[in-house]
Amino acid sequence: MKRVILGFALFLFLSCNSSSDKVYICENGSSTTFHVKQTCFALKKCNHKVVTESQEEALKEGKHVCHFCK
């Protein structure tokens, strides 16, 4: 029983951690924002390739979160 609970806790931790780290960026060459939601209104207006990366990477690149996604 302990293994089941530990396995379930580990699964929840990994799934929550990975999904909250993923952000979306419109690769137009001058984008300074990233989007937390793939369904964001502003991201849907992107006419270029949308790339996925970690939030940590986006912040290191000087990008900030979209005000619609906050």
N, C-alpha and C positions, 0 to 999 in steps of 0.2 A: 504494500500500500504506500509506503514511503517513496518508493521508486516512481510510482504513478504520479504522486503529488509533486515530487521534485521534477519529473519530466514535464509535467504540465506547467509548472512555474517557469522552467527554463524556456519552454515554447512561447509562453506569453511575453517573457522578457525580450527574447530575440525578435519576435514579430512586432512588438511595440517599438523597440529601439530602431529597427531597420526602416519601418515605414515613416517614422517621424523625422528621420535624417534625410529622406529623399526630397529633393526640390527640382523644379522644372524651370528651364531657362530658354527663352526665345533667342536662338543663335543668329542675331542680325548684325553682329559685329560691334554694336554700340550699347547693348543692353546693360543696365546697371542694377536691374532688379531680378529677383528670383521669386518663384511662385510655390507656395506650399500645396495648393490644390491644383490638380490637373484640370479641373473643371472651371478654373478661374475665368471670369469674364474677359479680363485683359489678355490672358494667355491665349484664349480662343481667337483673338484678333491677329495673332502672329502669322505672318505670311512666309516664315522661314522655318527651318528645322528646329524642333523642340528637343533639347537634350536634358538628360537627367544626371544629376550629380549629388554629392552629399551637401548638406547645408554648411558643414564646416569648410568645404572647398569653396563654396560660393562666397562665404564671408571672408575667406582669405583673399579672394579675388577682388574684394571691395564692393561686392554687391549687397543690396539690402532687400528686405522682404517687401513684396508688393502691398500697397495699402488696401487693396481689395481682399487680400488673403489674410490680413491680420485678424 
